[in-house]
């Protein structure tokens, strides 16, 4: 999990009751117990960031700078 200072501060300030968490997607488990899910998770994250645009006043994410 990545740390987000602003989110952490708001969570401490306002309390758990002011936040809602929901599962928006699932990742299929592989038969290989040594499978590295890093790329799969990054792909899902990118897809959802693009879809819901949780930036600025509607989220705690920052847009990645494209090079």
mmCIF file as Biopython writes it, N, C-alpha, C and O atoms, coordinates in Angstrom:
data_model
#
loop_
_atom_site.group_PDB
_atom_site.id
_atom_site.type_symbol
_atom_site.label_atom_id
_atom_site.label_alt_id
_atom_site.label_comp_id
_atom_site.label_asym_id
_atom_site.label_entity_id
_atom_site.label_seq_id
_atom_site.pdbx_PDB_ins_code
_atom_site.Cartn_x
_atom_site.Cartn_y
_atom_site.Cartn_z
_atom_site.occupancy
_atom_site.B_iso_or_equiv
_atom_site.auth_seq_id
_atom_site.auth_asym_id
_atom_site.pdbx_PDB_model_num
ATOM 1   N N  . UNK A ? 1  ? 0.845   -1.180  0.000   1.0 0.0 1  A 1 
ATOM 2   C CA . UNK A ? 1  ? 0.000   0.000   0.000   1.0 0.0 1  A 1 
ATOM 3   C C  . UNK A ? 1  ? 0.888   1.239   0.000   1.0 0.0 1  A 1 
ATOM 4   O O  . UNK A ? 1  ? 1.881   1.316   0.722   1.0 0.0 1  A 1 
ATOM 5   N N  . UNK A ? 2  ? 0.514   2.176   -0.804  1.0 0.0 2  A 1 
ATOM 6   C CA . UNK A ? 2  ? 1.244   3.435   -0.865  1.0 0.0 2  A 1 
ATOM 7   C C  . UNK A ? 2  ? 0.729   4.373   0.217   1.0 0.0 2  A 1 
ATOM 8   O O  . UNK A ? 2  ? -0.457  4.378   0.547   1.0 0.0 2  A 1 
ATOM 9   N N  . UNK A ? 3  ? 1.636   5.157   0.757   1.0 0.0 3  A 1 
ATOM 10  C CA . UNK A ? 3  ? 1.229   6.114   1.785   1.0 0.0 3  A 1 
ATOM 11  C C  . UNK A ? 3  ? 0.783   7.408   1.137   1.0 0.0 3  A 1 
ATOM 12  O O  . UNK A ? 3  ? 1.385   7.875   0.170   1.0 0.0 3  A 1 
ATOM 13  N N  . UNK A ? 4  ? -0.270  7.977   1.673   1.0 0.0 4  A 1 
ATOM 14  C CA . UNK A ? 4  ? -0.792  9.238   1.184   1.0 0.0 4  A 1 
ATOM 15  C C  . UNK A ? 4  ? -0.997  10.120  2.409   1.0 0.0 4  A 1 
ATOM 16  O O  . UNK A ? 4  ? -1.943  9.931   3.173   1.0 0.0 4  A 1 
ATOM 17  N N  . UNK A ? 5  ? -0.103  11.080  2.584   1.0 0.0 5  A 1 
ATOM 18  C CA . UNK A ? 5  ? -0.105  11.922  3.780   1.0 0.0 5  A 1 
ATOM 19  C C  . UNK A ? 5  ? -1.431  12.665  3.967   1.0 0.0 5  A 1 
ATOM 20  O O  . UNK A ? 5  ? -1.963  12.715  5.076   1.0 0.0 5  A 1 
ATOM 21  N N  . UNK A ? 6  ? -1.959  13.237  2.895   1.0 0.0 6  A 1 
ATOM 22  C CA . UNK A ? 6  ? -3.212  13.992  2.988   1.0 0.0 6  A 1 
ATOM 23  C C  . UNK A ? 6  ? -4.378  13.099  3.411   1.0 0.0 6  A 1 
ATOM 24  O O  . UNK A ? 6  ? -5.181  13.482  4.262   1.0 0.0 6  A 1 
ATOM 25  N N  . UNK A ? 7  ? -4.468  11.916  2.820   1.0 0.0 7  A 1 
ATOM 26  C CA . UNK A ? 7  ? -5.522  10.965  3.182   1.0 0.0 7  A 1 
ATOM 27  C C  . UNK A ? 7  ? -5.370  10.529  4.639   1.0 0.0 7  A 1 
ATOM 28  O O  . UNK A ? 7  ? -6.353  10.464  5.377   1.0 0.0 7  A 1 
ATOM 29  N N  . UNK A ? 8  ? -4.158  10.236  5.043   1.0 0.0 8  A 1 
ATOM 30  C CA . UNK A ? 8  ? -3.919  9.809   6.419   1.0 0.0 8  A 1 
ATOM 31  C C  . UNK A ? 8  ? -4.305  10.902  7.417   1.0 0.0 8  A 1 
ATOM 32  O O  . UNK A ? 8  ? -4.901  10.615  8.455   1.0 0.0 8  A 1 
ATOM 33  N N  . UNK A ? 9  ? -3.968  12.137  7.107   1.0 0.0 9  A 1 
ATOM 34  C CA . UNK A ? 9  ? -4.318  13.251  7.995   1.0 0.0 9  A 1 
ATOM 35  C C  . UNK A ? 9  ? -5.829  13.428  8.093   1.0 0.0 9  A 1 
ATOM 36  O O  . UNK A ? 9  ? -6.361  13.622  9.187   1.0 0.0 9  A 1 
ATOM 37  N N  . UNK A ? 10 ? -6.526  13.363  6.958   1.0 0.0 10 A 1 
ATOM 38  C CA . UNK A ? 10 ? -7.984  13.498  6.977   1.0 0.0 10 A 1 
ATOM 39  C C  . UNK A ? 10 ? -8.642  12.341  7.715   1.0 0.0 10 A 1 
ATOM 40  O O  . UNK A ? 10 ? -9.641  12.534  8.408   1.0 0.0 10 A 1 
ATOM 41  N N  . UNK A ? 11 ? -8.090  11.141  7.571   1.0 0.0 11 A 1 
ATOM 42  C CA . UNK A ? 11 ? -8.640  9.980   8.264   1.0 0.0 11 A 1 
ATOM 43  C C  . UNK A ? 11 ? -8.505  10.155  9.779   1.0 0.0 11 A 1 
ATOM 44  O O  . UNK A ? 11 ? -9.432  9.850   10.530  1.0 0.0 11 A 1 
ATOM 45  N N  . UNK A ? 12 ? -7.363  10.641  10.215  1.0 0.0 12 A 1 
ATOM 46  C CA . UNK A ? 12 ? -7.156  10.899  11.653  1.0 0.0 12 A 1 
ATOM 47  C C  . UNK A ? 12 ? -8.075  12.019  12.139  1.0 0.0 12 A 1 
ATOM 48  O O  . UNK A ? 12 ? -8.652  11.929  13.223  1.0 0.0 12 A 1 
ATOM 49  N N  . UNK A ? 13 ? -8.207  13.071  11.336  1.0 0.0 13 A 1 
ATOM 50  C CA . UNK A ? 13 ? -8.996  14.239  11.721  1.0 0.0 13 A 1 
ATOM 51  C C  . UNK A ? 13 ? -10.489 13.934  11.782  1.0 0.0 13 A 1 
ATOM 52  O O  . UNK A ? 13 ? -11.159 14.317  12.742  1.0 0.0 13 A 1 
ATOM 53  N N  . UNK A ? 14 ? -11.016 13.251  10.771  1.0 0.0 14 A 1 
ATOM 54  C CA . UNK A ? 14 ? -12.454 13.043  10.646  1.0 0.0 14 A 1 
ATOM 55  C C  . UNK A ? 14 ? -12.943 11.690  11.163  1.0 0.0 14 A 1 
ATOM 56  O O  . UNK A ? 14 ? -14.125 11.531  11.469  1.0 0.0 14 A 1 
ATOM 57  N N  . UNK A ? 15 ? -12.046 10.727  11.259  1.0 0.0 15 A 1 
ATOM 58  C CA . UNK A ? 15 ? -12.427 9.407   11.773  1.0 0.0 15 A 1 
ATOM 59  C C  . UNK A ? 15 ? -12.917 8.456   10.697  1.0 0.0 15 A 1 
ATOM 60  O O  . UNK A ? 15 ? -13.311 8.865   9.605   1.0 0.0 15 A 1 
ATOM 61  N N  . UNK A ? 16 ? -12.882 7.200   11.029  1.0 0.0 16 A 1 
ATOM 62  C CA . UNK A ? 16 ? -13.246 6.126   10.103  1.0 0.0 16 A 1 
ATOM 63  C C  . UNK A ? 16 ? -14.669 6.248   9.565   1.0 0.0 16 A 1 
ATOM 64  O O  . UNK A ? 16 ? -14.929 5.911   8.409   1.0 0.0 16 A 1 
ATOM 65  N N  . UNK A ? 17 ? -15.585 6.726   10.396  1.0 0.0 17 A 1 
ATOM 66  C CA . UNK A ? 17 ? -16.994 6.805   10.002  1.0 0.0 17 A 1 
ATOM 67  C C  . UNK A ? 17 ? -17.234 7.746   8.821   1.0 0.0 17 A 1 
ATOM 68  O O  . UNK A ? 17 ? -18.255 7.632   8.142   1.0 0.0 17 A 1 
ATOM 69  N N  . UNK A ? 18 ? -16.320 8.661   8.570   1.0 0.0 18 A 1 
ATOM 70  C CA . UNK A ? 18 ? -16.479 9.621   7.478   1.0 0.0 18 A 1 
ATOM 71  C C  . UNK A ? 18 ? -15.941 9.113   6.140   1.0 0.0 18 A 1 
ATOM 72  O O  . UNK A ? 18 ? -16.004 9.817   5.132   1.0 0.0 18 A 1 
ATOM 73  N N  . UNK A ? 19 ? -15.414 7.895   6.136   1.0 0.0 19 A 1 
ATOM 74  C CA . UNK A ? 19 ? -14.846 7.332   4.915   1.0 0.0 19 A 1 
ATOM 75  C C  . UNK A ? 19 ? -15.602 6.079   4.524   1.0 0.0 19 A 1 
ATOM 76  O O  . UNK A ? 19 ? -16.087 5.332   5.374   1.0 0.0 19 A 1 
ATOM 77  N N  . UNK A ? 20 ? -15.692 5.866   3.230   1.0 0.0 20 A 1 
ATOM 78  C CA . UNK A ? 20 ? -16.350 4.675   2.704   1.0 0.0 20 A 1 
ATOM 79  C C  . UNK A ? 20 ? -15.374 3.955   1.782   1.0 0.0 20 A 1 
ATOM 80  O O  . UNK A ? 20 ? -14.767 4.567   0.903   1.0 0.0 20 A 1 
ATOM 81  N N  . UNK A ? 21 ? -15.234 2.674   1.987   1.0 0.0 21 A 1 
ATOM 82  C CA . UNK A ? 21 ? -14.355 1.864   1.155   1.0 0.0 21 A 1 
ATOM 83  C C  . UNK A ? 21 ? -15.202 0.818   0.458   1.0 0.0 21 A 1 
ATOM 84  O O  . UNK A ? 21 ? -16.060 0.184   1.072   1.0 0.0 21 A 1 
ATOM 85  N N  . UNK A ? 22 ? -14.952 0.644   -0.824  1.0 0.0 22 A 1 
ATOM 86  C CA . UNK A ? 22 ? -15.677 -0.394  -1.537  1.0 0.0 22 A 1 
ATOM 87  C C  . UNK A ? 22 ? -14.742 -1.077  -2.527  1.0 0.0 22 A 1 
ATOM 88  O O  . UNK A ? 22 ? -13.819 -0.462  -3.062  1.0 0.0 22 A 1 
ATOM 89  N N  . UNK A ? 23 ? -14.994 -2.339  -2.756  1.0 0.0 23 A 1 
ATOM 90  C CA . UNK A ? 23 ? -14.212 -3.106  -3.720  1.0 0.0 23 A 1 
ATOM 91  C C  . UNK A ? 23 ? -14.746 -2.769  -5.102  1.0 0.0 23 A 1 
ATOM 92  O O  . UNK A ? 23 ? -15.941 -2.912  -5.362  1.0 0.0 23 A 1 
ATOM 93  N N  . UNK A ? 24 ? -13.861 -2.319  -5.992  1.0 0.0 24 A 1 
ATOM 94  C CA . UNK A ? 24 ? -14.303 -1.948  -7.328  1.0 0.0 24 A 1 
ATOM 95  C C  . UNK A ? 24 ? -13.855 -2.938  -8.392  1.0 0.0 24 A 1 
ATOM 96  O O  . UNK A ? 24 ? -14.287 -2.854  -9.542  1.0 0.0 24 A 1 
ATOM 97  N N  . UNK A ? 25 ? -13.004 -3.861  -8.023  1.0 0.0 25 A 1 
ATOM 98  C CA . UNK A ? 25 ? -12.533 -4.847  -8.982  1.0 0.0 25 A 1 
ATOM 99  C C  . UNK A ? 25 ? -11.899 -6.003  -8.228  1.0 0.0 25 A 1 
ATOM 100 O O  . UNK A ? 25 ? -11.579 -5.886  -7.045  1.0 0.0 25 A 1 
ATOM 101 N N  . UNK A ? 26 ? -11.725 -7.100  -8.908  1.0 0.0 26 A 1 
ATOM 102 C CA . UNK A ? 26 ? -11.045 -8.247  -8.310  1.0 0.0 26 A 1 
ATOM 103 C C  . UNK A ? 26 ? -9.970  -8.733  -9.272  1.0 0.0 26 A 1 
ATOM 104 O O  . UNK A ? 26 ? -10.041 -8.505  -10.479 1.0 0.0 26 A 1 
ATOM 105 N N  . UNK A ? 27 ? -8.999  -9.390  -8.722  1.0 0.0 27 A 1 
ATOM 106 C CA . UNK A ? 27 ? -7.891  -9.936  -9.483  1.0 0.0 27 A 1 
ATOM 107 C C  . UNK A ? 27 ? -7.947  -11.447 -9.359  1.0 0.0 27 A 1 
ATOM 108 O O  . UNK A ? 27 ? -7.981  -11.990 -8.255  1.0 0.0 27 A 1 
ATOM 109 N N  . UNK A ? 28 ? -7.955  -12.115 -10.493 1.0 0.0 28 A 1 
ATOM 110 C CA . UNK A ? 28 ? -8.006  -13.576 -10.451 1.0 0.0 28 A 1 
ATOM 111 C C  . UNK A ? 28 ? -6.686  -14.126 -9.933  1.0 0.0 28 A 1 
ATOM 112 O O  . UNK A ? 28 ? -5.610  -13.703 -10.356 1.0 0.0 28 A 1 
ATOM 113 N N  . UNK A ? 29 ? -6.788  -15.069 -9.016  1.0 0.0 29 A 1 
ATOM 114 C CA . UNK A ? 29 ? -5.592  -15.702 -8.475  1.0 0.0 29 A 1 
ATOM 115 C C  . UNK A ? 29 ? -5.056  -16.726 -9.460  1.0 0.0 29 A 1 
ATOM 116 O O  . UNK A ? 29 ? -5.817  -17.417 -10.137 1.0 0.0 29 A 1 
ATOM 117 N N  . UNK A ? 30 ? -3.750  -16.812 -9.530  1.0 0.0 30 A 1 
ATOM 118 C CA . UNK A ? 30 ? -3.075  -17.762 -10.420 1.0 0.0 30 A 1 
ATOM 119 C C  . UNK A ? 30 ? -2.790  -19.051 -9.658  1.0 0.0 30 A 1 
ATOM 120 O O  . UNK A ? 30 ? -2.708  -19.049 -8.430  1.0 0.0 30 A 1 
ATOM 121 N N  . UNK A ? 31 ? -2.641  -20.136 -10.383 1.0 0.0 31 A 1 
ATOM 122 C CA . UNK A ? 31 ? -2.307  -21.419 -9.764  1.0 0.0 31 A 1 
ATOM 123 C C  . UNK A ? 31 ? -0.894  -21.415 -9.177  1.0 0.0 31 A 1 
ATOM 124 O O  . UNK A ? 31 ? -0.613  -22.141 -8.224  1.0 0.0 31 A 1 
ATOM 125 N N  . UNK A ? 32 ? -0.018  -20.606 -9.740  1.0 0.0 32 A 1 
ATOM 126 C CA . UNK A ? 32 ? 1.377   -20.520 -9.298  1.0 0.0 32 A 1 
ATOM 127 C C  . UNK A ? 32 ? 1.460   -19.672 -8.023  1.0 0.0 32 A 1 
ATOM 128 O O  . UNK A ? 32 ? 1.208   -18.467 -8.068  1.0 0.0 32 A 1 
ATOM 129 N N  . UNK A ? 33 ? 1.807   -20.284 -6.898  1.0 0.0 33 A 1 
ATOM 130 C CA . UNK A ? 33 ? 1.860   -19.548 -5.624  1.0 0.0 33 A 1 
ATOM 131 C C  . UNK A ? 33 ? 2.978   -18.511 -5.597  1.0 0.0 33 A 1 
ATOM 132 O O  . UNK A ? 33 ? 2.983   -17.632 -4.735  1.0 0.0 33 A 1 
ATOM 133 N N  . UNK A ? 34 ? 3.917   -18.602 -6.523  1.0 0.0 34 A 1 
ATOM 134 C CA . UNK A ? 34 ? 5.028   -17.646 -6.587  1.0 0.0 34 A 1 
ATOM 135 C C  . UNK A ? 34 ? 4.779   -16.530 -7.599  1.0 0.0 34 A 1 
ATOM 136 O O  . UNK A ? 34 ? 5.669   -15.720 -7.859  1.0 0.0 34 A 1 
ATOM 137 N N  . UNK A ? 35 ? 3.585   -16.482 -8.167  1.0 0.0 35 A 1 
ATOM 138 C CA . UNK A ? 35 ? 3.270   -15.469 -9.168  1.0 0.0 35 A 1 
ATOM 139 C C  . UNK A ? 35 ? 3.362   -14.073 -8.562  1.0 0.0 35 A 1 
ATOM 140 O O  . UNK A ? 35 ? 2.862   -13.831 -7.463  1.0 0.0 35 A 1 
ATOM 141 N N  . UNK A ? 36 ? 4.001   -13.159 -9.285  1.0 0.0 36 A 1 
ATOM 142 C CA . UNK A ? 36 ? 4.142   -11.773 -8.833  1.0 0.0 36 A 1 
ATOM 143 C C  . UNK A ? 36 ? 3.011   -10.943 -9.449  1.0 0.0 36 A 1 
ATOM 144 O O  . UNK A ? 36 ? 2.951   -10.777 -10.667 1.0 0.0 36 A 1 
ATOM 145 N N  . UNK A ? 37 ? 2.131   -10.432 -8.617  1.0 0.0 37 A 1 
ATOM 146 C CA . UNK A ? 37 ? 0.950   -9.693  -9.060  1.0 0.0 37 A 1 
ATOM 147 C C  . UNK A ? 37 ? 1.215   -8.202  -9.264  1.0 0.0 37 A 1 
ATOM 148 O O  . UNK A ? 37 ? 0.286   -7.457  -9.573  1.0 0.0 37 A 1 
ATOM 149 N N  . UNK A ? 38 ? 2.437   -7.756  -9.101  1.0 0.0 38 A 1 
ATOM 150 C CA . UNK A ? 38 ? 2.764   -6.328  -9.151  1.0 0.0 38 A 1 
ATOM 151 C C  . UNK A ? 38 ? 2.260   -5.669  -10.431 1.0 0.0 38 A 1 
ATOM 152 O O  . UNK A ? 38 ? 1.563   -4.656  -10.366 1.0 0.0 38 A 1 
ATOM 153 N N  . UNK A ? 39 ? 2.595   -6.220  -11.578 1.0 0.0 39 A 1 
ATOM 154 C CA . UNK A ? 39 ? 2.167   -5.608  -12.849 1.0 0.0 39 A 1 
ATOM 155 C C  . UNK A ? 39 ? 0.655   -5.644  -13.014 1.0 0.0 39 A 1 
ATOM 156 O O  . UNK A ? 39 ? 0.053   -4.686  -13.499 1.0 0.0 39 A 1 
ATOM 157 N N  . UNK A ? 40 ? 0.047   -6.748  -12.610 1.0 0.0 40 A 1 
ATOM 158 C CA . UNK A ? 40 ? -1.410  -6.848  -12.709 1.0 0.0 40 A 1 
ATOM 159 C C  . UNK A ? 40 ? -2.085  -5.761  -11.875 1.0 0.0 40 A 1 
ATOM 160 O O  . UNK A ? 40 ? -3.040  -5.126  -12.322 1.0 0.0 40 A 1 
ATOM 161 N N  . UNK A ? 41 ? -1.583  -5.556  -10.669 1.0 0.0 41 A 1 
ATOM 162 C CA . UNK A ? 41 ? -2.161  -4.544  -9.780  1.0 0.0 41 A 1 
ATOM 163 C C  . UNK A ? 41 ? -1.934  -3.136  -10.325 1.0 0.0 41 A 1 
ATOM 164 O O  . UNK A ? 41 ? -2.819  -2.284  -10.240 1.0 0.0 41 A 1 
ATOM 165 N N  . UNK A ? 42 ? -0.749  -2.892  -10.882 1.0 0.0 42 A 1 
ATOM 166 C CA . UNK A ? 42 ? -0.471  -1.580  -11.472 1.0 0.0 42 A 1 
ATOM 167 C C  . UNK A ? 42 ? -1.385  -1.314  -12.661 1.0 0.0 42 A 1 
ATOM 168 O O  . UNK A ? 42 ? -1.836  -0.186  -12.855 1.0 0.0 42 A 1 
ATOM 169 N N  . UNK A ? 43 ? -1.661  -2.340  -13.456 1.0 0.0 43 A 1 
ATOM 170 C CA . UNK A ? 43 ? -2.562  -2.195  -14.606 1.0 0.0 43 A 1 
ATOM 171 C C  . UNK A ? 43 ? -3.976  -1.863  -14.143 1.0 0.0 43 A 1 
ATOM 172 O O  . UNK A ? 43 ? -4.615  -0.962  -14.686 1.0 0.0 43 A 1 
ATOM 173 N N  . UNK A ? 44 ? -4.465  -2.594  -13.137 1.0 0.0 44 A 1 
ATOM 174 C CA . UNK A ? 44 ? -5.806  -2.317  -12.617 1.0 0.0 44 A 1 
ATOM 175 C C  . UNK A ? 44 ? -5.881  -0.906  -12.034 1.0 0.0 44 A 1 
ATOM 176 O O  . UNK A ? 44 ? -6.845  -0.177  -12.269 1.0 0.0 44 A 1 
ATOM 177 N N  . UNK A ? 45 ? -4.861  -0.536  -11.277 1.0 0.0 45 A 1 
ATOM 178 C CA . UNK A ? 45 ? -4.843  0.804   -10.698 1.0 0.0 45 A 1 
ATOM 179 C C  . UNK A ? 45 ? -4.901  1.866   -11.788 1.0 0.0 45 A 1 
ATOM 180 O O  . UNK A ? 45 ? -5.685  2.811   -11.690 1.0 0.0 45 A 1 
ATOM 181 N N  . UNK A ? 46 ? -4.084  1.723   -12.819 1.0 0.0 46 A 1 
ATOM 182 C CA . UNK A ? 46 ? -4.073  2.686   -13.918 1.0 0.0 46 A 1 
ATOM 183 C C  . UNK A ? 46 ? -5.415  2.769   -14.621 1.0 0.0 46 A 1 
ATOM 184 O O  . UNK A ? 46 ? -5.881  3.854   -14.969 1.0 0.0 46 A 1 
ATOM 185 N N  . UNK A ? 47 ? -6.031  1.612   -14.827 1.0 0.0 47 A 1 
ATOM 186 C CA . UNK A ? 47 ? -7.332  1.576   -15.490 1.0 0.0 47 A 1 
ATOM 187 C C  . UNK A ? 47 ? -8.371  2.344   -14.679 1.0 0.0 47 A 1 
ATOM 188 O O  . UNK A ? 47 ? -9.131  3.142   -15.229 1.0 0.0 47 A 1 
ATOM 189 N N  . UNK A ? 48 ? -8.401  2.102   -13.382 1.0 0.0 48 A 1 
ATOM 190 C CA . UNK A ? 48 ? -9.402  2.769   -12.541 1.0 0.0 48 A 1 
ATOM 191 C C  . UNK A ? 48 ? -9.096  4.253   -12.339 1.0 0.0 48 A 1 
ATOM 192 O O  . UNK A ? 48 ? -10.016 5.066   -12.254 1.0 0.0 48 A 1 
ATOM 193 N N  . UNK A ? 49 ? -7.823  4.611   -12.262 1.0 0.0 49 A 1 
ATOM 194 C CA . UNK A ? 49 ? -7.481  6.031   -12.163 1.0 0.0 49 A 1 
ATOM 195 C C  . UNK A ? 49 ? -7.945  6.771   -13.420 1.0 0.0 49 A 1 
ATOM 196 O O  . UNK A ? 49 ? -8.466  7.883   -13.335 1.0 0.0 49 A 1 
ATOM 197 N N  . UNK A ? 50 ? -7.755  6.156   -14.568 1.0 0.0 50 A 1 
ATOM 198 C CA . UNK A ? 50 ? -8.199  6.772   -15.817 1.0 0.0 50 A 1 
ATOM 199 C C  . UNK A ? 50 ? -9.723  6.867   -15.874 1.0 0.0 50 A 1 
ATOM 200 O O  . UNK A ? 50 ? -10.275 7.866   -16.336 1.0 0.0 50 A 1 
ATOM 201 N N  . UNK A ? 51 ? -10.388 5.832   -15.405 1.0 0.0 51 A 1 
ATOM 202 C CA . UNK A ? 51 ? -11.850 5.792   -15.488 1.0 0.0 51 A 1 
ATOM 203 C C  . UNK A ? 51 ? -12.535 6.780   -14.543 1.0 0.0 51 A 1 
ATOM 204 O O  . UNK A ? 51 ? -13.447 7.496   -14.955 1.0 0.0 51 A 1 
ATOM 205 N N  . UNK A ? 52 ? -12.101 6.825   -13.274 1.0 0.0 52 A 1 
ATOM 206 C CA . UNK A ? 52 ? -12.830 7.663   -12.309 1.0 0.0 52 A 1 
ATOM 207 C C  . UNK A ? 52 ? -12.162 9.003   -12.007 1.0 0.0 52 A 1 
ATOM 208 O O  . UNK A ? 52 ? -12.772 9.863   -11.371 1.0 0.0 52 A 1 
ATOM 209 N N  . UNK A ? 53 ? -10.925 9.193   -12.451 1.0 0.0 53 A 1 
ATOM 210 C CA . UNK A ? 53 ? -10.230 10.479  -12.302 1.0 0.0 53 A 1 
ATOM 211 C C  . UNK A ? 53 ? -10.314 11.033  -10.872 1.0 0.0 53 A 1 
ATOM 212 O O  . UNK A ? 53 ? -10.827 12.135  -10.679 1.0 0.0 53 A 1 
ATOM 213 N N  . UNK A ? 54 ? -9.825  10.298  -9.870  1.0 0.0 54 A 1 
ATOM 214 C CA . UNK A ? 54 ? -9.941  10.752  -8.475  1.0 0.0 54 A 1 
ATOM 215 C C  . UNK A ? 54 ? -8.841  11.747  -8.078  1.0 0.0 54 A 1 
ATOM 216 O O  . UNK A ? 54 ? -7.991  11.455  -7.237  1.0 0.0 54 A 1 
ATOM 217 N N  . UNK A ? 55 ? -8.881  12.919  -8.704  1.0 0.0 55 A 1 
ATOM 218 C CA . UNK A ? 55 ? -7.843  13.921  -8.484  1.0 0.0 55 A 1 
ATOM 219 C C  . UNK A ? 55 ? -8.450  15.195  -7.910  1.0 0.0 55 A 1 
ATOM 220 O O  . UNK A ? 55 ? -9.652  15.439  -8.014  1.0 0.0 55 A 1 
ATOM 221 N N  . UNK A ? 56 ? -7.588  15.993  -7.306  1.0 0.0 56 A 1 
ATOM 222 C CA . UNK A ? 56 ? -8.028  17.289  -6.791  1.0 0.0 56 A 1 
ATOM 223 C C  . UNK A ? 56 ? -9.081  17.158  -5.705  1.0 0.0 56 A 1 
ATOM 224 O O  . UNK A ? 56 ? -8.891  16.428  -4.732  1.0 0.0 56 A 1 
ATOM 225 N N  . UNK A ? 57 ? -10.181 17.859  -5.869  1.0 0.0 57 A 1 
ATOM 226 C CA . UNK A ? 57 ? -11.225 17.900  -4.841  1.0 0.0 57 A 1 
ATOM 227 C C  . UNK A ? 57 ? -12.027 16.604  -4.737  1.0 0.0 57 A 1 
ATOM 228 O O  . UNK A ? 57 ? -12.741 16.408  -3.753  1.0 0.0 57 A 1 
ATOM 229 N N  . UNK A ? 58 ? -11.929 15.716  -5.725  1.0 0.0 58 A 1 
ATOM 230 C CA . UNK A ? 58 ? -12.733 14.484  -5.678  1.0 0.0 58 A 1 
ATOM 231 C C  . UNK A ? 58 ? -11.901 13.245  -5.356  1.0 0.0 58 A 1 
ATOM 232 O O  . UNK A ? 58 ? -12.373 12.121  -5.527  1.0 0.0 58 A 1 
ATOM 233 N N  . UNK A ? 59 ? -10.678 13.440  -4.894  1.0 0.0 59 A 1 
ATOM 234 C CA . UNK A ? 59 ? -9.874  12.279  -4.540  1.0 0.0 59 A 1 
ATOM 235 C C  . UNK A ? 59 ? -8.535  12.668  -3.948  1.0 0.0 59 A 1 
ATOM 236 O O  . UNK A ? 59 ? -8.199  13.847  -3.832  1.0 0.0 59 A 1 
ATOM 237 N N  . UNK A ? 60 ? -7.793  11.664  -3.584  1.0 0.0 60 A 1 
ATOM 238 C CA . UNK A ? 60 ? -6.495  11.875  -2.945  1.0 0.0 60 A 1 
ATOM 239 C C  . UNK A ? 60 ? -5.335  11.486  -3.846  1.0 0.0 60 A 1 
ATOM 240 O O  . UNK A ? 60 ? -4.194  11.436  -3.388  1.0 0.0 60 A 1 
ATOM 241 N N  . UNK A ? 61 ? -5.595  11.215  -5.091  1.0 0.0 61 A 1 
ATOM 242 C CA . UNK A ? 61 ? -4.561  10.796  -6.016  1.0 0.0 61 A 1 
ATOM 243 C C  . UNK A ? 61 ? -3.970  11.996  -6.758  1.0 0.0 61 A 1 
ATOM 244 O O  . UNK A ? 61 ? -4.613  13.035  -6.905  1.0 0.0 61 A 1 
ATOM 245 N N  . UNK A ? 62 ? -2.741  11.828  -7.217  1.0 0.0 62 A 1 
ATOM 246 C CA . UNK A ? 62 ? -2.084  12.831  -8.037  1.0 0.0 62 A 1 
ATOM 247 C C  . UNK A ? 62 ? -1.899  12.253  -9.432  1.0 0.0 62 A 1 
ATOM 248 O O  . UNK A ? 62 ? -1.605  11.068  -9.590  1.0 0.0 62 A 1 
ATOM 249 N N  . UNK A ? 63 ? -2.070  13.090  -10.430 1.0 0.0 63 A 1 
ATOM 250 C CA . UNK A ? 63 ? -1.840  12.637  -11.792 1.0 0.0 63 A 1 
ATOM 251 C C  . UNK A ? 63 ? -0.357  12.396  -11.980 1.0 0.0 63 A 1 
ATOM 252 O O  . UNK A ? 63 ? 0.477   13.181  -11.529 1.0 0.0 63 A 1 
ATOM 253 N N  . UNK A ? 64 ? -0.036  11.296  -12.654 1.0 0.0 64 A 1 
ATOM 254 C CA . UNK A ? 64 ? 1.358   10.996  -12.949 1.0 0.0 64 A 1 
ATOM 255 C C  . UNK A ? 64 ? 1.814   11.886  -14.098 1.0 0.0 64 A 1 
ATOM 256 O O  . UNK A ? 64 ? 1.069   12.138  -15.046 1.0 0.0 64 A 1 
ATOM 257 N N  . UNK A ? 65 ? 3.025   12.344  -13.995 1.0 0.0 65 A 1 
ATOM 258 C CA . UNK A ? 65 ? 3.602   13.171  -15.041 1.0 0.0 65 A 1 
ATOM 259 C C  . UNK A ? 65 ? 4.110   12.247  -16.136 1.0 0.0 65 A 1 
ATOM 260 O O  . UNK A ? 65 ? 4.946   11.376  -15.893 1.0 0.0 65 A 1 
ATOM 261 N N  . UNK A ? 66 ? 3.595   12.447  -17.347 1.0 0.0 66 A 1 
ATOM 262 C CA . UNK A ? 66 ? 4.019   11.625  -18.478 1.0 0.0 66 A 1 
ATOM 263 C C  . UNK A ? 66 ? 5.277   12.208  -19.064 1.0 0.0 66 A 1 
ATOM 264 O O  . UNK A ? 66 ? 5.390   13.420  -19.245 1.0 0.0 66 A 1 
ATOM 265 N N  . UNK A ? 67 ? 6.223   11.340  -19.359 1.0 0.0 67 A 1 
ATOM 266 C CA . UNK A ? 67 ? 7.511   11.797  -19.916 1.0 0.0 67 A 1 
ATOM 267 C C  . UNK A ? 67 ? 7.651   11.373  -21.337 1.0 0.0 67 A 1 
ATOM 268 O O  . UNK A ? 67 ? 8.665   11.665  -21.971 1.0 0.0 67 A 1 
#
